Amino acid sequence: MHFELDWLPGGGIGLAFLPFDPSRAKGSPRADSASPSEAKSTAADVLTVSDVADMVNQALVAGLPSRVRVVGEVSNLSARQHWFFSLKDENAVLKCVAWKSRAARFGFVPDNGMEVVASGSIQHYGPQGQTQMYVESLEPVGAGALEMKYRALCEELRGLGYFDPDRKRGLPAFPRSVAVITSAKGAALQDVIDTMRRRCPAIRIVTVDVLVQGQAAASSIVAGLARVAAAQERMGIDVVMLTRGGGSLEDLWAFNERAVADALLDYPIPVVAAIGHETDTTIAELVADLRCATPTQAAMTVTPDRSELSGRVRHMQQRLSLLITQACQLRRQRYATVSARYEATGSLFVQTRSRLDRVESRLRQAVTSLVHRRSSEVHRVLEALRRVGPQQALSDRERRLAVLACRLDWSGQSACSAWDRSLNEVRQRLDTRSALCSRNTRAAVDALAAQLQAVNPRSVLQRGYSITRVGGTVVRDAADARPGEELETQVFRGRIRSRVMDSNDAGDEPAAPPPRRTKRTARHGESGPSLFDG
């Protein structure tokens, strides 16, 4: 097959297929003979398939923008590791590839038939001979990727019971301390502090500075919740307020992370969440025990109103006075009735009046005593609040640190003394064991030296024995030495050369008695060496 390359306007490449020409086939005769220079020129114009693929890819890179956005319908999606799919519309299909690292950042897996917008570069893939798009980002048309991820996570957590109203707890009426988890630089914190101080300044505010926006915000919020839970008993924290100001869905996304929802689930302290504006709803607010529209509303919900408390006290005082007045009026009415009935009996009237007076006196005394007791209780509560204040807690901590420092010094000295005693004992045992091993080794070496000296051939020669050789061979029988042969005899000191005059075979002599067995035997089944081995 033959084709020609044409550069099209705008940097594109056109391929024109030519009809088959038998004269150009390999080995076919040509009508006219070509010169060698023409043959070289023709060979240089021939391109390989790889050259054409490179030229097509270069033309695409030069003729198209480095990043394009394509809208189309997803089809033939394969999303095992790397994503392979096609984008199509009514008239064309475009092959697309998304590598694993890029696909992990998309935030969703599209379905076949979903309309999406893909961003990336167009390149020609030579090994398969196709032009395809390398996708770097993918987002659905219509609802954004974050919105889809938010809805999917909401459905999942709702199925797991994260939003179940039965697991949510009520707030204490009079909290001792309130922990506010938010950014220290945000306006929401100042609104919360101003509102709480205006409504009830007796409640202590514990601020926890965390990130409320960005990739590290979710982990920062989880860490802040953990710190507050660890300090709950020490600081008397009864309510946690998780809040921040308004923003876009991307700005508030840290409060939609699964890690924050898991941290709020079964949290040991009641949590009030007020994130963004009234129209914003995050997953953290749905998991929290109570959701408020704004940070100010959350502060008003958590803290009681001082003026309202004063009004309630005044109302109770008025009710108490009214009850006393009504009781007195009732007693007077009864007294008037009794006095009317027993007007004739003056003594009974006097007795009744005195009883009424005593009852009234006791009632007033009871009311006065009740007021004093309530006042004493209020003073005790105020004194308790003063004792658990920061200065008292700091003094307690300093005393406790001093005691712990003394204990640490004592325990360190005791541990050092114990280690010294242990090291001395180990050193003594090591010296004793080393001396014993040295004595045993020296005794074993002396025994081996004695054994070696006992089997030394020179020791045998020193006792008067000799070794006779003929031509380097030890003579063990008289028949081995023939008359006229030269003998070499080795004694303890020196050698003697002699010549055989005559040899007498000792065959007629009685056999020598067998050697006497010694008591000592070779160890481990080894036999000792012969004294006369060559």
ZIKAUR-V105991 format. One record per residue. N is the residue number from 1. PHI is phi as a letter, one per 20 degrees, with the letter a starting at -180 (NA if undefined). Layout:
# ZIKAUR-V105991
n=N phi=PHI
n=N phi=PHI
This chain:
# ZIKAUR-V105991
n=1 phi=NA
n=2 phi=d
n=3 phi=b
n=4 phi=c
n=5 phi=d
n=6 phi=c
n=7 phi=e
n=8 phi=e
n=9 phi=g
n=10 phi=n
n=11 phi=n
n=12 phi=e
n=13 phi=c
n=14 phi=d
n=15 phi=d
n=16 phi=d
n=17 phi=e
n=18 phi=d
n=19 phi=f
n=20 phi=f
n=21 phi=d
n=22 phi=f
n=23 phi=f
n=24 phi=e
n=25 phi=f
n=26 phi=f
n=27 phi=n
n=28 phi=e
n=29 phi=f
n=30 phi=d
n=31 phi=f
n=32 phi=c
n=33 phi=e
n=34 phi=e
n=35 phi=f
n=36 phi=g
n=37 phi=f
n=38 phi=f
n=39 phi=f
n=40 phi=f
n=41 phi=f
n=42 phi=f
n=43 phi=f
n=44 phi=f
n=45 phi=f
n=46 phi=f
n=47 phi=d
n=48 phi=e
n=49 phi=f
n=50 phi=f
n=51 phi=f
n=52 phi=f
n=53 phi=f
n=54 phi=f
n=55 phi=f
n=56 phi=f
n=57 phi=f
n=58 phi=f
n=59 phi=f
n=60 phi=f
n=61 phi=f
n=62 phi=f
n=63 phi=e
n=64 phi=d
n=65 phi=f
n=66 phi=f
n=67 phi=b
n=68 phi=c
n=69 phi=d
n=70 phi=c
n=71 phi=d
n=72 phi=a
n=73 phi=d
n=74 phi=f
n=75 phi=b
n=76 phi=l
n=77 phi=f
n=78 phi=c
n=79 phi=c
n=80 phi=f
n=81 phi=c
n=82 phi=e
n=83 phi=e
n=84 phi=c
n=85 phi=b
n=86 phi=c
n=87 phi=d
n=88 phi=c
n=89 phi=c
n=90 phi=f
n=91 phi=d
n=92 phi=b
n=93 phi=c
n=94 phi=c
n=95 phi=f
n=96 phi=c
n=97 phi=c
n=98 phi=c
n=99 phi=f
n=100 phi=g
n=101 phi=f
n=102 phi=f
n=103 phi=f
n=104 phi=f
n=105 phi=e
n=106 phi=f
n=107 phi=n
n=108 phi=a
n=109 phi=d
n=110 phi=f
n=111 phi=e
n=112 phi=f
n=113 phi=n
n=114 phi=f
n=115 phi=e
n=116 phi=c
n=117 phi=d
n=118 phi=d
n=119 phi=c
n=120 phi=r
n=121 phi=d
n=122 phi=d
n=123 phi=c
n=124 phi=d
n=125 phi=e
n=126 phi=f
n=127 phi=g
n=128 phi=d
n=129 phi=m
n=130 phi=c
n=131 phi=e
n=132 phi=b
n=133 phi=d
n=134 phi=e
n=135 phi=e
n=136 phi=d
n=137 phi=b
n=138 phi=b
n=139 phi=b
n=140 phi=f
n=141 phi=e
n=142 phi=n
n=143 phi=f
n=144 phi=f
n=145 phi=f
n=146 phi=f
n=147 phi=f
n=148 phi=f
n=149 phi=f
n=150 phi=f
n=151 phi=f
n=152 phi=f
n=153 phi=f
n=154 phi=f
n=155 phi=f
n=156 phi=f
n=157 phi=f
n=158 phi=f
n=159 phi=f
n=160 phi=e
n=161 phi=n
n=162 phi=f
n=163 phi=e
n=164 phi=f
n=165 phi=f
n=166 phi=f
n=167 phi=e
n=168 phi=e
n=169 phi=d
n=170 phi=e
n=171 phi=e
n=172 phi=f
n=173 phi=f
n=174 phi=c
n=175 phi=f
n=176 phi=f
n=177 phi=c
n=178 phi=c
n=179 phi=e
n=180 phi=d
n=181 phi=d
n=182 phi=a
n=183 phi=e
n=184 phi=f
n=185 phi=e
n=186 phi=e
n=187 phi=f
n=188 phi=f
n=189 phi=f
n=190 phi=f
n=191 phi=f
n=192 phi=f
n=193 phi=f
n=194 phi=f
n=195 phi=f
n=196 phi=f
n=197 phi=f
n=198 phi=f
n=199 phi=e
n=200 phi=b
n=201 phi=f
n=202 phi=f
n=203 phi=e
n=204 phi=e
n=205 phi=d
n=206 phi=d
n=207 phi=e
n=208 phi=c
n=209 phi=e
n=210 phi=c
n=211 phi=f
n=212 phi=d
n=213 phi=b
n=214 phi=o
n=215 phi=f
n=216 phi=e
n=217 phi=f
n=218 phi=f
n=219 phi=f
n=220 phi=f
n=221 phi=f
n=222 phi=f
n=223 phi=f
n=224 phi=f
n=225 phi=f
n=226 phi=f
n=227 phi=f
n=228 phi=f
n=229 phi=f
n=230 phi=f
n=231 phi=e
n=232 phi=f
n=233 phi=f
n=234 phi=f
n=235 phi=d
n=236 phi=m
n=237 phi=e
n=238 phi=d
n=239 phi=b
n=240 phi=d
n=241 phi=d
n=242 phi=d
n=243 phi=b
n=244 phi=a
n=245 phi=f
n=246 phi=f
n=247 phi=r
n=248 phi=f
n=249 phi=f
n=250 phi=f
n=251 phi=f
n=252 phi=e
n=253 phi=f
n=254 phi=g
n=255 phi=e
n=256 phi=d
n=257 phi=f
n=258 phi=f
n=259 phi=f
n=260 phi=f
n=261 phi=f
n=262 phi=f
n=263 phi=f
n=264 phi=f
n=265 phi=f
n=266 phi=l
n=267 phi=f
n=268 phi=f
n=269 phi=d
n=270 phi=g
n=271 phi=d
n=272 phi=d
n=273 phi=d
n=274 phi=b
n=275 phi=c
n=276 phi=m
n=277 phi=e
n=278 phi=f
n=279 phi=e
n=280 phi=e
n=281 phi=c
n=282 phi=d
n=283 phi=f
n=284 phi=f
n=285 phi=f
n=286 phi=f
n=287 phi=e
n=288 phi=f
n=289 phi=f
n=290 phi=b
n=291 phi=d
n=292 phi=c
n=293 phi=f
n=294 phi=c
n=295 phi=f
n=296 phi=f
n=297 phi=f
n=298 phi=f
n=299 phi=f
n=300 phi=f
n=301 phi=f
n=302 phi=f
n=303 phi=d
n=304 phi=f
n=305 phi=e
n=306 phi=f
n=307 phi=f
n=308 phi=f
n=309 phi=f
n=310 phi=f
n=311 phi=f
n=312 phi=f
n=313 phi=f
n=314 phi=f
n=315 phi=f
n=316 phi=f
n=317 phi=f
n=318 phi=f
n=319 phi=f
n=320 phi=f
n=321 phi=f
n=322 phi=f
n=323 phi=f
n=324 phi=f
n=325 phi=f
n=326 phi=f
n=327 phi=f
n=328 phi=f
n=329 phi=f
n=330 phi=f
n=331 phi=f
n=332 phi=f
n=333 phi=f
n=334 phi=f
n=335 phi=f
n=336 phi=f
n=337 phi=f
n=338 phi=f
n=339 phi=f
n=340 phi=f
n=341 phi=f
n=342 phi=d
n=343 phi=f
n=344 phi=f
n=345 phi=e
n=346 phi=f
n=347 phi=f
n=348 phi=f
n=349 phi=f
n=350 phi=f
n=351 phi=f
n=352 phi=f
n=353 phi=f
n=354 phi=f
n=355 phi=f
n=356 phi=f
n=357 phi=f
n=358 phi=f
n=359 phi=f
n=360 phi=f
n=361 phi=f
n=362 phi=f
n=363 phi=f
n=364 phi=f
n=365 phi=f
n=366 phi=f
n=367 phi=f
n=368 phi=f
n=369 phi=f
n=370 phi=f
n=371 phi=f
n=372 phi=f
n=373 phi=f
n=374 phi=f
n=375 phi=f
n=376 phi=f
n=377 phi=f
n=378 phi=f
n=379 phi=f
n=380 phi=f
n=381 phi=f
n=382 phi=f
n=383 phi=f
n=384 phi=f
n=385 phi=f
n=386 phi=f
n=387 phi=f
n=388 phi=e
n=389 phi=f
n=390 phi=f
n=391 phi=f
n=392 phi=f
n=393 phi=f
n=394 phi=f
n=395 phi=f
n=396 phi=f
n=397 phi=f
n=398 phi=f
n=399 phi=f
n=400 phi=f
n=401 phi=f
n=402 phi=f
n=403 phi=f
n=404 phi=f
n=405 phi=f
n=406 phi=f
n=407 phi=f
n=408 phi=f
n=409 phi=f
n=410 phi=f
n=411 phi=f
n=412 phi=f
n=413 phi=f
n=414 phi=f
n=415 phi=f
n=416 phi=f
n=417 phi=f
n=418 phi=f
n=419 phi=f
n=420 phi=f
n=421 phi=f
n=422 phi=f
n=423 phi=f
n=424 phi=f
n=425 phi=f
n=426 phi=f
n=427 phi=f
n=428 phi=f
n=429 phi=f
n=430 phi=f
n=431 phi=f
n=432 phi=f
n=433 phi=f
n=434 phi=f
n=435 phi=f
n=436 phi=f
n=437 phi=f
n=438 phi=f
n=439 phi=f
n=440 phi=f
n=441 phi=f
n=442 phi=f
n=443 phi=f
n=444 phi=f
n=445 phi=f
n=446 phi=f
n=447 phi=f
n=448 phi=f
n=449 phi=f
n=450 phi=f
n=451 phi=f
n=452 phi=f
n=453 phi=f
n=454 phi=f
n=455 phi=e
n=456 phi=f
n=457 phi=g
n=458 phi=f
n=459 phi=f
n=460 phi=f
n=461 phi=f
n=462 phi=f
n=463 phi=e
n=464 phi=o
n=465 phi=e
n=466 phi=b
n=467 phi=c
n=468 phi=d
n=469 phi=c
n=470 phi=c
n=471 phi=m
n=472 phi=n
n=473 phi=d
n=474 phi=f
n=475 phi=e
n=476 phi=d
n=477 phi=c
n=478 phi=f
n=479 phi=f
n=480 phi=f
n=481 phi=d
n=482 phi=e
n=483 phi=g
n=484 phi=n
n=485 phi=f
n=486 phi=e
n=487 phi=d
n=488 phi=c
n=489 phi=d
n=490 phi=d
n=491 phi=d
n=492 phi=f
n=493 phi=c
n=494 phi=o
n=495 phi=c
n=496 phi=c
n=497 phi=d
n=498 phi=b
n=499 phi=c
n=500 phi=f
n=501 phi=e
n=502 phi=b
n=503 phi=c
n=504 phi=d
n=505 phi=f
n=506 phi=e
n=507 phi=f
n=508 phi=e
n=509 phi=f
n=510 phi=f
n=511 phi=f
n=512 phi=f
n=513 phi=f
n=514 phi=f
n=515 phi=f
n=516 phi=f
n=517 phi=f
n=518 phi=e
n=519 phi=f
n=520 phi=e
n=521 phi=d
n=522 phi=f
n=523 phi=f
n=524 phi=l
n=525 phi=m
n=526 phi=e
n=527 phi=e
n=528 phi=f
n=529 phi=f
n=530 phi=f
n=531 phi=f
n=532 phi=d
n=533 phi=f
n=534 phi=f
